[in-house]
Amino acid sequence: MTLDDWLTRTATKEEAFAALIGTSQAAVNRYRRGRRVPRPAVMARIVSATRGQVTANDFHGLAGDGA
């Protein structure tokens, strides 16, 4: 699931998510729109914050199930 999908489905505001993962709202917007790939430490916080629903593979368009 993309970060955009997750934020939309959970009705989470970019500002709130940014605070949760320790980054700026502008960075979350860039991640959400595919304009930037999070660094490994931020990626780990995204995976944790979304309880594994958004993974590194989602930022690269790769299926997480080997499909």
ChimeraX attribute file (.defattr): number of C-alpha atoms within 10 A of each C-alpha:
attribute: neighborCount
match mode: 1-to-1
recipient: residues
	/A:1	15
	/A:2	20
	/A:3	22
	/A:4	17
	/A:5	13
	/A:6	15
	/A:7	15
	/A:8	12
	/A:9	9
	/A:10	9
	/A:11	9
	/A:12	12
	/A:13	12
	/A:14	19
	/A:15	15
	/A:16	13
	/A:17	18
	/A:18	17
	/A:19	12
	/A:20	13
	/A:21	18
	/A:22	12
	/A:23	13
	/A:24	16
	/A:25	16
	/A:26	12
	/A:27	17
	/A:28	26
	/A:29	17
	/A:30	14
	/A:31	18
	/A:32	19
	/A:33	14
	/A:34	15
	/A:35	11
	/A:36	13
	/A:37	17
	/A:38	18
	/A:39	9
	/A:40	10
	/A:41	9
	/A:42	14
	/A:43	18
	/A:44	16
	/A:45	16
	/A:46	24
	/A:47	16
	/A:48	14
	/A:49	14
	/A:50	15
	/A:51	10
	/A:52	13
	/A:53	15
	/A:54	22
	/A:55	21
	/A:56	19
	/A:57	13
	/A:58	14
	/A:59	19
	/A:60	11
	/A:61	10
	/A:62	12
	/A:63	11
	/A:64	12
	/A:65	6
	/A:66	5
	/A:67	5
